[in-house]
């Protein structure tokens, strides 16, 4: 199973953005991470609501470059 780490691409499994791809940009604590994606607002998310994939991306840039990298997957 893929781990929860900065740069990991995940699929949201709950909420209005369920089914959308996002990337982890910051780990807040053991239960929450900050995510951003093409159709996912930059927000805090419970890791129980994320399904990590095998893919990782570079999240060192701004939100627009992260969204572009997710679009290329």
PQR file of N, CA, C, O and H, with PARSE charges and radii, in Angstrom:
ATOM      1  N   UNK A   1       0.849  -1.193   0.000 -0.4000 1.5000
ATOM      2  CA  UNK A   1       0.000   0.000   0.000 -0.0000 2.0000
ATOM      3  C   UNK A   1       0.885   1.243   0.000  0.5500 1.7000
ATOM      4  O   UNK A   1       1.938   1.279   0.636 -0.5500 1.4000
ATOM      5  N   UNK A   2       0.434   2.253  -0.724 -0.4000 1.5000
ATOM      6  CA  UNK A   2       1.163   3.524  -0.795 -0.0000 2.0000
ATOM      7  C   UNK A   2       1.026   4.257   0.542  0.5500 1.7000
ATOM      8  O   UNK A   2      -0.003   4.174   1.212 -0.5500 1.4000
ATOM      9  H   UNK A   2      -0.422   2.224  -1.241  0.4000 1.0000
ATOM     10  N   UNK A   3       2.069   4.963   0.904 -0.4000 1.5000
ATOM     11  CA  UNK A   3       2.077   5.665   2.183 -0.0000 2.0000
ATOM     12  C   UNK A   3       1.605   7.107   2.017  0.5500 1.7000
ATOM     13  O   UNK A   3       1.587   7.659   0.917 -0.5500 1.4000
ATOM     14  H   UNK A   3       2.905   5.030   0.359  0.4000 1.0000
ATOM     15  N   UNK A   4       1.226   7.696   3.148 -0.4000 1.5000
ATOM     16  CA  UNK A   4       0.845   9.105   3.173 -0.0000 2.0000
ATOM     17  C   UNK A   4       2.130   9.908   3.326  0.5500 1.7000
ATOM     18  O   UNK A   4       2.785   9.842   4.367 -0.5500 1.4000
ATOM     19  H   UNK A   4       1.241   7.248   4.042  0.4000 1.0000
ATOM     20  N   UNK A   5       2.494  10.669   2.291 -0.4000 1.5000
ATOM     21  CA  UNK A   5       3.709  11.484   2.317 -0.0000 2.0000
ATOM     22  C   UNK A   5       3.511  12.691   1.417  0.5500 1.7000
ATOM     23  O   UNK A   5       2.632  12.691   0.556 -0.5500 1.4000
ATOM     24  H   UNK A   5       1.962  10.723   1.446  0.4000 1.0000
ATOM     25  N   UNK A   6       4.328  13.719   1.614 -0.4000 1.5000
ATOM     26  CA  UNK A   6       4.255  14.914   0.785 -0.0000 2.0000
ATOM     27  C   UNK A   6       4.578  14.532  -0.660  0.5500 1.7000
ATOM     28  O   UNK A   6       5.576  13.864  -0.928 -0.5500 1.4000
ATOM     29  H   UNK A   6       5.043  13.718   2.314  0.4000 1.0000
ATOM     30  N   UNK A   7       3.724  14.964  -1.580 -0.4000 1.5000
ATOM     31  CA  UNK A   7       3.907  14.652  -2.989 -0.0000 2.0000
ATOM     32  C   UNK A   7       3.103  13.464  -3.466  0.5500 1.7000
ATOM     33  O   UNK A   7       3.008  13.240  -4.673 -0.5500 1.4000
ATOM     34  H   UNK A   7       2.913  15.507  -1.362  0.4000 1.0000
ATOM     35  N   UNK A   8       2.520  12.694  -2.561 -0.4000 1.5000
ATOM     36  CA  UNK A   8       1.732  11.517  -2.933 -0.0000 2.0000
ATOM     37  C   UNK A   8       0.427  11.958  -3.587  0.5500 1.7000
ATOM     38  O   UNK A   8      -0.268  12.838  -3.078 -0.5500 1.4000
ATOM     39  H   UNK A   8       2.598  12.876  -1.581  0.4000 1.0000
ATOM     40  N   UNK A   9       0.103  11.344  -4.710 -0.4000 1.5000
ATOM     41  CA  UNK A   9      -1.167  11.595  -5.386 -0.0000 2.0000
ATOM     42  C   UNK A   9      -2.215  10.687  -4.755  0.5500 1.7000
ATOM     43  O   UNK A   9      -1.987   9.490  -4.580 -0.5500 1.4000
ATOM     44  H   UNK A   9       0.667  10.630  -5.123  0.4000 1.0000
ATOM     45  N   UNK A  10      -3.368  11.266  -4.415 -0.4000 1.5000
ATOM     46  CA  UNK A  10      -4.448  10.517  -3.769 -0.0000 2.0000
ATOM     47  C   UNK A  10      -5.757  10.776  -4.506  0.5500 1.7000
ATOM     48  O   UNK A  10      -5.867  11.712  -5.298 -0.5500 1.4000
ATOM     49  H   UNK A  10      -3.553  12.238  -4.557  0.4000 1.0000
ATOM     50  N   UNK A  11      -6.742   9.931  -4.232 -0.4000 1.5000
ATOM     51  CA  UNK A  11      -8.100  10.135  -4.720 -0.0000 2.0000
ATOM     52  C   UNK A  11      -8.976  10.344  -3.499  0.5500 1.7000
ATOM     53  O   UNK A  11      -8.946   9.545  -2.563 -0.5500 1.4000
ATOM     54  H   UNK A  11      -6.653   9.171  -3.589  0.4000 1.0000
ATOM     55  N   UNK A  12      -9.759  11.419  -3.504 -0.4000 1.5000
ATOM     56  CA  UNK A  12     -10.653  11.684  -2.381 -0.0000 2.0000
ATOM     57  C   UNK A  12     -11.802  10.679  -2.416  0.5500 1.7000
ATOM     58  O   UNK A  12     -12.338  10.382  -3.484 -0.5500 1.4000
ATOM     59  H   UNK A  12      -9.783  12.069  -4.264  0.4000 1.0000
ATOM     60  N   UNK A  13     -12.176  10.160  -1.255 -0.4000 1.5000
ATOM     61  CA  UNK A  13     -13.225   9.140  -1.182 -0.0000 2.0000
ATOM     62  C   UNK A  13     -14.494   9.641  -0.505  0.5500 1.7000
ATOM     63  O   UNK A  13     -15.486   8.914  -0.440 -0.5500 1.4000
ATOM     64  H   UNK A  13     -11.741  10.402  -0.388  0.4000 1.0000
ATOM     65  N   UNK A  14     -14.478  10.870   0.000 -0.4000 1.5000
ATOM     66  CA  UNK A  14     -15.646  11.397   0.707 -0.0000 2.0000
ATOM     67  C   UNK A  14     -15.806  12.880   0.414  0.5500 1.7000
ATOM     68  O   UNK A  14     -14.851  13.559   0.037 -0.5500 1.4000
ATOM     69  H   UNK A  14     -13.673  11.460  -0.052  0.4000 1.0000
ATOM     70  N   UNK A  15     -17.014  13.367   0.592 -0.4000 1.5000
ATOM     71  CA  UNK A  15     -17.282  14.787   0.407 -0.0000 2.0000
ATOM     72  C   UNK A  15     -17.659  15.133  -1.020  0.5500 1.7000
ATOM     73  O   UNK A  15     -17.776  14.254  -1.874 -0.5500 1.4000
ATOM     74  H   UNK A  15     -17.790  12.816   0.898  0.4000 1.0000
ATOM     75  N   UNK A  16     -17.849  16.421  -1.272 -0.4000 1.5000
ATOM     76  CA  UNK A  16     -18.295  16.870  -2.592 -0.0000 2.0000
ATOM     77  C   UNK A  16     -17.225  16.678  -3.661  0.5500 1.7000
ATOM     78  O   UNK A  16     -17.531  16.692  -4.853 -0.5500 1.4000
ATOM     79  H   UNK A  16     -17.754  17.135  -0.578  0.4000 1.0000
ATOM     80  N   UNK A  17     -15.974  16.498  -3.241 -0.4000 1.5000
ATOM     81  CA  UNK A  17     -14.879  16.308  -4.197 -0.0000 2.0000
ATOM     82  C   UNK A  17     -14.505  14.830  -4.339  0.5500 1.7000
ATOM     83  O   UNK A  17     -13.434  14.519  -4.861 -0.5500 1.4000
ATOM     84  H   UNK A  17     -15.726  16.487  -2.273  0.4000 1.0000
ATOM     85  N   UNK A  18     -15.364  13.918  -3.886 -0.4000 1.5000
ATOM     86  CA  UNK A  18     -15.084  12.473  -3.958 -0.0000 2.0000
ATOM     87  C   UNK A  18     -14.824  12.058  -5.402  0.5500 1.7000
ATOM     88  O   UNK A  18     -15.533  12.470  -6.320 -0.5500 1.4000
ATOM     89  H   UNK A  18     -16.233  14.170  -3.462  0.4000 1.0000
ATOM     90  N   UNK A  19     -13.794  11.236  -5.583 -0.4000 1.5000
ATOM     91  CA  UNK A  19     -13.429  10.754  -6.909 -0.0000 2.0000
ATOM     92  C   UNK A  19     -12.412  11.621  -7.620  0.5500 1.7000
ATOM     93  O   UNK A  19     -11.927  11.246  -8.688 -0.5500 1.4000
ATOM     94  H   UNK A  19     -13.217  10.902  -4.837  0.4000 1.0000
ATOM     95  N   UNK A  20     -12.076  12.769  -7.058 -0.4000 1.5000
ATOM     96  CA  UNK A  20     -11.121  13.690  -7.690 -0.0000 2.0000
ATOM     97  C   UNK A  20      -9.706  13.403  -7.208  0.5500 1.7000
ATOM     98  O   UNK A  20      -9.498  13.030  -6.053 -0.5500 1.4000
ATOM     99  H   UNK A  20     -12.470  13.074  -6.191  0.4000 1.0000
ATOM    100  N   UNK A  21      -8.731  13.579  -8.103 -0.4000 1.5000
ATOM    101  CA  UNK A  21      -7.321  13.416  -7.746 -0.0000 2.0000
ATOM    102  C   UNK A  21      -6.806  14.671  -7.066  0.5500 1.7000
ATOM    103  O   UNK A  21      -7.193  15.789  -7.406 -0.5500 1.4000
ATOM    104  H   UNK A  21      -8.900  13.882  -9.041  0.4000 1.0000
ATOM    105  N   UNK A  22      -5.922  14.461  -6.095 -0.4000 1.5000
ATOM    106  CA  UNK A  22      -5.286  15.579  -5.403 -0.0000 2.0000
ATOM    107  C   UNK A  22      -3.891  15.137  -4.975  0.5500 1.7000
ATOM    108  O   UNK A  22      -3.566  13.950  -5.017 -0.5500 1.4000
ATOM    109  H   UNK A  22      -5.608  13.553  -5.818  0.4000 1.0000
ATOM    110  N   UNK A  23      -3.079  16.088  -4.568 -0.4000 1.5000
ATOM    111  CA  UNK A  23      -1.724  15.799  -4.091 -0.0000 2.0000
ATOM    112  C   UNK A  23      -1.566  16.351  -2.680  0.5500 1.7000
ATOM    113  O   UNK A  23      -2.095  17.413  -2.351 -0.5500 1.4000
ATOM    114  H   UNK A  23      -3.343  17.052  -4.533  0.4000 1.0000
ATOM    115  N   UNK A  24      -0.837  15.619  -1.861 -0.4000 1.5000
ATOM    116  CA  UNK A  24      -0.566  16.058  -0.491 -0.0000 2.0000
ATOM    117  C   UNK A  24       0.564  17.083  -0.535  0.5500 1.7000
ATOM    118  O   UNK A  24       1.644  16.798  -1.053 -0.5500 1.4000
ATOM    119  H   UNK A  24      -0.408  14.757  -2.128  0.4000 1.0000
ATOM    120  N   UNK A  25       0.317  18.278   0.009 -0.4000 1.5000
ATOM    121  CA  UNK A  25       1.337  19.322   0.022 -0.0000 2.0000
ATOM    122  C   UNK A  25       1.921  19.555   1.417  0.5500 1.7000
ATOM    123  O   UNK A  25       2.994  20.145   1.548 -0.5500 1.4000
ATOM    124  H   UNK A  25      -0.560  18.509   0.429  0.4000 1.0000
ATOM    125  N   UNK A  26       1.223  19.097   2.457 -0.4000 1.5000
ATOM    126  CA  UNK A  26       1.737  19.258   3.822 -0.0000 2.0000
ATOM    127  C   UNK A  26       1.054  18.253   4.737  0.5500 1.7000
ATOM    128  O   UNK A  26      -0.142  17.993   4.605 -0.5500 1.4000
ATOM    129  H   UNK A  26       0.352  18.617   2.351  0.4000 1.0000
ATOM    130  N   UNK A  27       1.826  17.688   5.669 -0.4000 1.5000
ATOM    131  CA  UNK A  27       1.257  16.809   6.683 -0.0000 2.0000
ATOM    132  C   UNK A  27       1.053  17.636   7.942  0.5500 1.7000
ATOM    133  O   UNK A  27       2.014  18.147   8.517 -0.5500 1.4000
ATOM    134  H   UNK A  27       2.797  17.900   5.776  0.4000 1.0000
ATOM    135  N   UNK A  28      -0.207  17.769   8.372 -0.4000 1.5000
ATOM    136  CA  UNK A  28      -0.535  18.616   9.525 -0.0000 2.0000
ATOM    137  C   UNK A  28      -0.319  17.850  10.828  0.5500 1.7000
ATOM    138  O   UNK A  28       0.388  18.332  11.712 -0.5500 1.4000
ATOM    139  H   UNK A  28      -0.988  17.354   7.905  0.4000 1.0000
ATOM    140  N   UNK A  29      -0.915  16.665  10.961 -0.4000 1.5000
ATOM    141  CA  UNK A  29      -0.700  15.788  12.111 -0.0000 2.0000
ATOM    142  C   UNK A  29      -1.022  14.360  11.679  0.5500 1.7000
ATOM    143  O   UNK A  29      -1.100  14.082  10.482 -0.5500 1.4000
ATOM    144  H   UNK A  29      -1.490  16.273  10.242  0.4000 1.0000
ATOM    145  N   UNK A  30      -1.209  13.454  12.634 -0.4000 1.5000
ATOM    146  CA  UNK A  30      -1.415  12.053  12.265 -0.0000 2.0000
ATOM    147  C   UNK A  30      -2.765  11.788  11.600  0.5500 1.7000
ATOM    148  O   UNK A  30      -2.967  10.715  11.030 -0.5500 1.4000
ATOM    149  H   UNK A  30      -1.146  13.679  13.606  0.4000 1.0000
ATOM    150  N   UNK A  31      -3.690  12.744  11.664 -0.4000 1.5000
ATOM    151  CA  UNK A  31      -5.013  12.545  11.070 -0.0000 2.0000
ATOM    152  C   UNK A  31      -5.311  13.447   9.878  0.5500 1.7000
ATOM    153  O   UNK A  31      -6.193  13.136   9.077 -0.5500 1.4000
ATOM    154  H   UNK A  31      -3.526  13.615  12.127  0.4000 1.0000
ATOM    155  N   UNK A  32      -4.603  14.541   9.750 -0.4000 1.5000
ATOM    156  CA  UNK A  32      -4.941  15.521   8.717 -0.0000 2.0000
ATOM    157  C   UNK A  32      -3.745  15.885   7.857  0.5500 1.7000
ATOM    158  O   UNK A  32      -2.608  15.936   8.327 -0.5500 1.4000
ATOM    159  H   UNK A  32      -3.887  14.794  10.400  0.4000 1.0000
ATOM    160  N   UNK A  33      -4.032  16.143   6.562 -0.4000 1.5000
ATOM    161  CA  UNK A  33      -3.029  16.626   5.612 -0.0000 2.0000
ATOM    162  C   UNK A  33      -3.654  17.776   4.837  0.5500 1.7000
ATOM    163  O   UNK A  33      -4.875  17.930   4.813 -0.5500 1.4000
ATOM    164  H   UNK A  33      -4.955  16.102   6.180  0.4000 1.0000
ATOM    165  N   UNK A  34      -2.810  18.578   4.206 -0.4000 1.5000
ATOM    166  CA  UNK A  34      -3.284  19.638   3.319 -0.0000 2.0000
ATOM    167  C   UNK A  34      -3.142  19.129   1.893  0.5500 1.7000
ATOM    168  O   UNK A  34      -2.086  18.631   1.502 -0.5500 1.4000
ATOM    169  H   UNK A  34      -1.818  18.452   4.226  0.4000 1.0000
ATOM    170  N   UNK A  35      -4.226  19.259   1.113 -0.4000 1.5000
ATOM    171  CA  UNK A  35      -4.225  18.760  -0.263 -0.0000 2.0000
ATOM    172  C   UNK A  35      -4.594  19.873  -1.234  0.5500 1.7000
ATOM    173  O   UNK A  35      -5.200  20.875  -0.854 -0.5500 1.4000
ATOM    174  H   UNK A  35      -5.083  19.663   1.430  0.4000 1.0000
ATOM    175  N   UNK A  36      -4.214  19.676  -2.501 -0.4000 1.5000
ATOM    176  CA  UNK A  36      -4.611  20.577  -3.577 -0.0000 2.0000
ATOM    177  C   UNK A  36      -4.737  19.730  -4.836  0.5500 1.7000
ATOM    178  O   UNK A  36      -4.018  18.746  -5.007 -0.5500 1.4000
ATOM    179  H   UNK A  36      -3.722  18.862  -2.809  0.4000 1.0000
ATOM    180  N   UNK A  37      -5.657  20.119  -5.716 -0.4000 1.5000
ATOM    181  CA  UNK A  37      -5.844  19.382  -6.965 -0.0000 2.0000
ATOM    182  C   UNK A  37      -6.545  20.223  -7.993  0.5500 1.7000
ATOM    183  O   UNK A  37      -6.922  21.365  -7.729 -0.5500 1.4000
ATOM    184  H   UNK A  37      -6.241  20.918  -5.577  0.4000 1.0000
ATOM    185  N   UNK A  38      -6.721  19.651  -9.184 -0.4000 1.5000
ATOM    186  CA  UNK A  38      -7.389  20.375 -10.268 -0.0000 2.0000
ATOM    187  C   UNK A  38      -8.795  20.797  -9.855  0.5500 1.7000
ATOM    188  O   UNK A  38      -9.172  21.961  -9.994 -0.5500 1.4000
ATOM    189  H   UNK A  38      -6.414  18.724  -9.399  0.4000 1.0000
ATOM    190  N   UNK A  39      -9.566  19.837  -9.344 -0.4000 1.5000
ATOM    191  CA  UNK A  39     -10.942  20.125  -8.934 -0.0000 2.0000
ATOM    192  C   UNK A  39     -11.088  20.089  -7.414  0.5500 1.7000
ATOM    193  O   UNK A  39     -12.202  20.042  -6.891 -0.5500 1.4000
ATOM    194  H   UNK A  39      -9.260  18.892  -9.231  0.4000 1.0000
ATOM    195  N   UNK A  40      -9.950  20.112  -6.708 -0.4000 1.5000
ATOM    196  CA  UNK A  40      -9.955  20.063  -5.247 -0.0000 2.0000
ATOM    197  C   UNK A  40      -9.336  21.356  -4.729  0.5500 1.7000
ATOM    198  O   UNK A  40      -8.212  21.710  -5.082 -0.5500 1.4000
ATOM    199  H   UNK A  40      -9.045  20.150  -7.133  0.4000 1.0000
ATOM    200  N   UNK A  41     -10.091  22.053  -3.886 -0.4000 1.5000
ATOM    201  CA  UNK A  41      -9.572  23.291  -3.313 -0.0000 2.0000
ATOM    202  C   UNK A  41      -8.423  22.978  -2.359  0.5500 1.7000
ATOM    203  O   UNK A  41      -8.350  21.888  -1.792 -0.5500 1.4000
ATOM    204  H   UNK A  41     -11.005  21.766  -3.599  0.4000 1.0000
ATOM    205  N   UNK A  42      -7.534  23.946  -2.191 -0.4000 1.5000
ATOM    206  CA  UNK A  42      -6.428  23.808  -1.254 -0.0000 2.0000
ATOM    207  C   UNK A  42      -7.020  23.839   0.152  0.5500 1.7000
ATOM    208  O   UNK A  42      -7.436  24.889   0.641 -0.5500 1.4000
ATOM    209  H   UNK A  42      -7.593  24.832  -2.651  0.4000 1.0000
ATOM    210  N   UNK A  43      -7.052  22.661   0.798 -0.4000 1.5000
ATOM    211  CA  UNK A  43      -7.703  22.575   2.101 -0.0000 2.0000
ATOM    212  C   UNK A  43      -7.160  21.426   2.923  0.5500 1.7000
ATOM    213  O   UNK A  43      -6.439  20.561   2.425 -0.5500 1.4000
ATOM    214  H   UNK A  43      -6.713  21.808   0.400  0.4000 1.0000
ATOM    215  N   UNK A  44      -7.519  21.440   4.180 -0.4000 1.5000
ATOM    216  CA  UNK A  44      -7.182  20.364   5.109 -0.0000 2.0000
ATOM    217  C   UNK A  44      -8.114  19.184   4.830  0.5500 1.7000
ATOM    218  O   UNK A  44      -9.295  19.372   4.536 -0.5500 1.4000
ATOM    219  H   UNK A  44      -8.104  22.142   4.584  0.4000 1.0000
ATOM    220  N   UNK A  45      -7.576  17.976   4.925 -0.4000 1.5000
ATOM    221  CA  UNK A  45      -8.371  16.791   4.635 -0.0000 2.0000
ATOM    222  C   UNK A  45      -7.989  15.672   5.603  0.5500 1.7000
ATOM    223  O   UNK A  45      -6.813  15.484   5.916 -0.5500 1.4000
ATOM    224  H   UNK A  45      -6.617  17.823   5.163  0.4000 1.0000
ATOM    225  N   UNK A  46      -8.990  14.937   6.070 -0.4000 1.5000
ATOM    226  CA  UNK A  46      -8.753  13.786   6.924 -0.0000 2.0000
ATOM    227  C   UNK A  46      -8.156  12.666   6.077  0.5500 1.7000
ATOM    228  O   UNK A  46      -8.671  12.371   4.998 -0.5500 1.4000
ATOM    229  H   UNK A  46      -9.945  15.089   5.816  0.4000 1.0000
ATOM    230  N   UNK A  47      -7.075  12.035   6.549 -0.4000 1.5000
ATOM    231  CA  UNK A  47      -6.449  10.994   5.739 -0.0000 2.0000
ATOM    232  C   UNK A  47      -7.359   9.771   5.583  0.5500 1.7000
ATOM    233  O   UNK A  47      -7.138   8.950   4.693 -0.5500 1.4000
ATOM    234  H   UNK A  47      -6.657  12.275   7.425  0.4000 1.0000
ATOM    235  N   UNK A  48      -8.375   9.641   6.434 -0.4000 1.5000
ATOM    236  CA  UNK A  48      -9.336   8.545   6.280 -0.0000 2.0000
ATOM    237  C   UNK A  48     -10.187   8.745   5.026  0.5500 1.7000
ATOM    238  O   UNK A  48     -10.817   7.798   4.553 -0.5500 1.4000
ATOM    239  H   UNK A  48      -8.555  10.308   7.158  0.4000 1.0000
ATOM    240  N   UNK A  49     -10.214   9.964   4.482 -0.4000 1.5000
ATOM    241  CA  UNK A  49     -11.004  10.277   3.292 -0.0000 2.0000
ATOM    242  C   UNK A  49     -10.159  10.293   2.032  0.5500 1.7000
ATOM    243  O   UNK A  49     -10.604  10.787   0.996 -0.5500 1.4000
ATOM    244  H   UNK A  49      -9.703  10.733   4.866  0.4000 1.0000
ATOM    245  N   UNK A  50      -8.930   9.755   2.105 -0.4000 1.5000
ATOM    246  CA  UNK A  50      -8.030   9.721   0.952 -0.0000 2.0000
ATOM    247  C   UNK A  50      -7.636   8.292   0.633  0.5500 1.7000
ATOM    248  O   UNK A  50      -7.424   7.480   1.534 -0.5500 1.4000
ATOM    249  H   UNK A  50      -8.569   9.354   2.947  0.4000 1.0000
ATOM    250  N   UNK A  51      -7.540   7.989  -0.653 -0.4000 1.5000
ATOM    251  CA  UNK A  51      -7.032   6.698  -1.120 -0.0000 2.0000
ATOM    252  C   UNK A  51      -5.730   6.977  -1.859  0.5500 1.7000
ATOM    253  O   UNK A  51      -5.764   7.448  -2.996 -0.5500 1.4000
ATOM    254  H   UNK A  51      -7.712   8.649  -1.384  0.4000 1.0000
ATOM    255  N   UNK A  52      -4.570   6.696  -1.236 -0.4000 1.5000
ATOM    256  CA  UNK A  52      -3.300   6.998  -1.901 -0.0000 2.0000
ATOM    257  C   UNK A  52      -3.078   6.111  -3.123  0.5500 1.7000
ATOM    258  O   UNK A  52      -3.462   4.941  -3.123 -0.5500 1.4000
ATOM    259  H   UNK A  52      -4.543   6.313  -0.312  0.4000 1.0000
ATOM    260  N   UNK A  53      -2.459   6.665  -4.160 -0.4000 1.5000
ATOM    261  CA  UNK A  53      -2.103   5.907  -5.352 -0.0000 2.0000
ATOM    262  C   UNK A  53      -0.603   5.636  -5.311  0.5500 1.7000
ATOM    263  O   UNK A  53       0.081   6.049  -4.374 -0.5500 1.4000
ATOM    264  H   UNK A  53      -2.147   7.615  -4.160  0.4000 1.0000
ATOM    265  N   UNK A  54      -0.097   4.947  -6.318 -0.4000 1.5000
ATOM    266  CA  UNK A  54       1.339   4.657  -6.395 -0.0000 2.0000
ATOM    267  C   UNK A  54       2.126   5.851  -6.921  0.5500 1.7000
ATOM    268  O   UNK A  54       3.355   5.852  -6.846 -0.5500 1.4000
ATOM    269  H   UNK A  54      -0.652   4.611  -7.079  0.4000 1.0000
ATOM    270  N   UNK A  55       1.444   6.873  -7.454 -0.4000 1.5000
ATOM    271  CA  UNK A  55       2.101   8.000  -8.100 -0.0000 2.0000
ATOM    272  C   UNK A  55       2.508   9.074  -7.096  0.5500 1.7000
ATOM    273  O   UNK A  55       1.836   9.292  -6.088 -0.5500 1.4000
ATOM    274  H   UNK A  55       0.446   6.872  -7.514  0.4000 1.0000
ATOM    275  N   UNK A  56       3.625   9.740  -7.394 -0.4000 1.5000
ATOM    276  CA  UNK A  56       4.042  10.911  -6.629 -0.0000 2.0000
ATOM    277  C   UNK A  56       4.414  12.004  -7.622  0.5500 1.7000
ATOM    278  O   UNK A  56       4.795  11.728  -8.759 -0.5500 1.4000
ATOM    279  H   UNK A  56       4.171   9.562  -8.213  0.4000 1.0000
ATOM    280  N   UNK A  57       4.295  13.264  -7.168 -0.4000 1.5000
ATOM    281  CA  UNK A  57       4.686  14.406  -7.989 -0.0000 2.0000
ATOM    282  C   UNK A  57       5.493  15.369  -7.133  0.5500 1.7000
ATOM    283  O   UNK A  57       5.497  15.279  -5.905 -0.5500 1.4000
ATOM    284  H   UNK A  57       3.985  13.489  -6.244  0.4000 1.0000
ATOM    285  N   UNK A  58       6.174  16.290  -7.797 -0.4000 1.5000
ATOM    286  CA  UNK A  58       6.942  17.322  -7.103 -0.0000 2.0000
ATOM    287  C   UNK A  58       5.986  18.442  -6.707  0.5500 1.7000
ATOM    288  O   UNK A  58       5.328  19.025  -7.568 -0.5500 1.4000
ATOM    289  H   UNK A  58       6.172  16.364  -8.794  0.4000 1.0000
ATOM    290  N   UNK A  59       5.904  18.747  -5.417 -0.4000 1.5000
ATOM    291  CA  UNK A  59       4.998  19.784  -4.932 -0.0000 2.0000
ATOM    292  C   UNK A  59       5.752  21.008  -4.426  0.5500 1.7000
ATOM    293  O   UNK A  59       5.235  21.761  -3.601 -0.5500 1.4000
ATOM    294  H   UNK A  59       6.439  18.273  -4.718  0.4000 1.0000
ATOM    295  N   UNK A  60       6.972  21.208  -4.917 -0.4000 1.5000
ATOM    296  CA  UNK A  60       7.768  22.337  -4.433 -0.0000 2.0000
ATOM    297  C   UNK A  60       7.337  23.666  -5.059  0.5500 1.7000
ATOM    298  O   UNK A  60       7.695  24.724  -4.541 -0.5500 1.4000
ATOM    299  H   UNK A  60       7.392  20.597  -5.587  0.4000 1.0000
ATOM    300  N   UNK A  61       6.581  23.639  -6.155 -0.4000 1.5000
ATOM    301  CA  UNK A  61       6.144  24.864  -6.819 -0.0000 2.0000
ATOM    302  C   UNK A  61       4.863  25.416  -6.229  0.5500 1.7000
ATOM    303  O   UNK A  61       4.466  25.057  -5.120 -0.5500 1.4000
ATOM    304  H   UNK A  61       6.290  22.780  -6.575  0.4000 1.0000
ATOM    305  N   UNK A  62       4.218  26.298  -6.989 -0.4000 1.5000
ATOM    306  CA  UNK A  62       2.956  26.874  -6.536 -0.0000 2.0000
ATOM    307  C   UNK A  62       1.795  25.948  -6.888  0.5500 1.7000
ATOM    308  O   UNK A  62       1.984  24.913  -7.526 -0.5500 1.4000
ATOM    309  H   UNK A  62       4.541  26.589  -7.890  0.4000 1.0000
ATOM    310  N   UNK A  63       0.587  26.337  -6.462 -0.4000 1.5000
ATOM    311  CA  UNK A  63      -0.601  25.504  -6.668 -0.0000 2.0000
ATOM    312  C   UNK A  63      -0.876  25.259  -8.149  0.5500 1.7000
ATOM    313  O   UNK A  63      -1.319  24.174  -8.525 -0.5500 1.4000
ATOM    314  H   UNK A  63       0.434  27.178  -5.943  0.4000 1.0000
ATOM    315  N   UNK A  64      -0.617  26.259  -8.992 -0.4000 1.5000
ATOM    316  CA  UNK A  64      -0.885  26.094 -10.426 -0.0000 2.0000
ATOM    317  C   UNK A  64       0.014  25.034 -11.050  0.5500 1.7000
ATOM    318  O   UNK A  64      -0.441  24.264 -11.895 -0.5500 1.4000
ATOM    319  H   UNK A  64      -0.257  27.140  -8.687  0.4000 1.0000
ATOM    320  N   UNK A  65       1.289  24.981 -10.647 -0.4000 1.5000
ATOM    321  CA  UNK A  65       2.196  23.968 -11.201 -0.0000 2.0000
ATOM    322  C   UNK A  65       1.814  22.569 -10.705  0.5500 1.7000
ATOM    323  O   UNK A  65       1.984  21.589 -11.431 -0.5500 1.4000
ATOM    324  H   UNK A  65       1.659  25.606  -9.960  0.4000 1.0000
ATOM    325  N   UNK A  66       1.302  22.470  -9.480 -0.4000 1.5000
ATOM    326  CA  UNK A  66       0.851  21.184  -8.957 -0.0000 2.0000
ATOM    327  C   UNK A  66      -0.371  20.711  -9.729  0.5500 1.7000
ATOM    328  O   UNK A  66      -0.468  19.535 -10.080 -0.5500 1.4000
ATOM    329  H   UNK A  66       1.164  23.266  -8.891  0.4000 1.0000
ATOM    330  N   UNK A  67      -1.307  21.624  -9.997 -0.4000 1.5000
ATOM    331  CA  UNK A  67      -2.508  21.265 -10.769 -0.0000 2.0000
ATOM    332  C   UNK A  67      -2.128  20.823 -12.177  0.5500 1.7000
ATOM    333  O   UNK A  67      -2.731  19.896 -12.717 -0.5500 1.4000
ATOM    334  H   UNK A  67      -1.228  22.579  -9.712  0.4000 1.0000
ATOM    335  N   UNK A  68      -1.141  21.474 -12.774 -0.4000 1.5000
ATOM    336  CA  UNK A  68      -0.681  21.099 -14.131 -0.0000 2.0000
ATOM    337  C   UNK A  68      -0.052  19.707 -14.103  0.5500 1.7000
ATOM    338  O   UNK A  68      -0.272  18.912 -15.016 -0.5500 1.4000
ATOM    339  H   UNK A  68      -0.651  22.228 -12.335  0.4000 1.0000
ATOM    340  N   UNK A  69       0.729  19.405 -13.062 -0.4000 1.5000
ATOM    341  CA  UNK A  69       1.345  18.084 -12.953 -0.0000 2.0000
ATOM    342  C   UNK A  69       0.290  16.996 -12.780  0.5500 1.7000
ATOM    343  O   UNK A  69       0.437  15.899 -13.318 -0.5500 1.4000
ATOM    344  H   UNK A  69       0.907  20.051 -12.319  0.4000 1.0000
ATOM    345  N   UNK A  70      -0.782  17.293 -12.026 -0.4000 1.5000
ATOM    346  CA  UNK A  70      -1.852  16.328 -11.856 -0.0000 2.0000
ATOM    347  C   UNK A  70      -2.607  16.113 -13.162  0.5500 1.7000
ATOM    348  O   UNK A  70      -3.054  15.000 -13.439 -0.5500 1.4000
ATOM    349  H   UNK A  70      -0.902  18.184 -11.589  0.4000 1.0000
ATOM    350  N   UNK A  71      -2.750  17.147 -13.955 -0.4000 1.5000
ATOM    351  CA  UNK A  71      -3.450  17.039 -15.248 -0.0000 2.0000
ATOM    352  C   UNK A  71      -2.692  16.139 -16.201  0.5500 1.7000
ATOM    353  O   UNK A  71      -3.297  15.503 -17.065 -0.5500 1.4000
ATOM    354  H   UNK A  71      -2.386  18.051 -13.730  0.4000 1.0000
ATOM    355  N   UNK A  72      -1.361  16.074 -16.057 -0.4000 1.5000
ATOM    356  CA  UNK A  72      -0.539  15.256 -16.942 -0.0000 2.0000
ATOM    357  C   UNK A  72      -0.583  13.778 -16.590  0.5500 1.7000
ATOM    358  O   UNK A  72      -0.117  12.954 -17.377 -0.5500 1.4000
ATOM    359  H   UNK A  72      -0.870  16.591 -15.355  0.4000 1.0000
ATOM    360  N   UNK A  73      -1.125  13.416 -15.436 -0.4000 1.5000
ATOM    361  CA  UNK A  73      -1.169  11.996 -15.026 -0.0000 2.0000
ATOM    362  C   UNK A  73      -2.276  11.258 -15.735  0.5500 1.7000
ATOM    363  O   UNK A  73      -2.460  10.061 -15.514 -0.5500 1.4000
ATOM    364  H   UNK A  73      -1.504  14.085 -14.797  0.4000 1.0000
TER
END
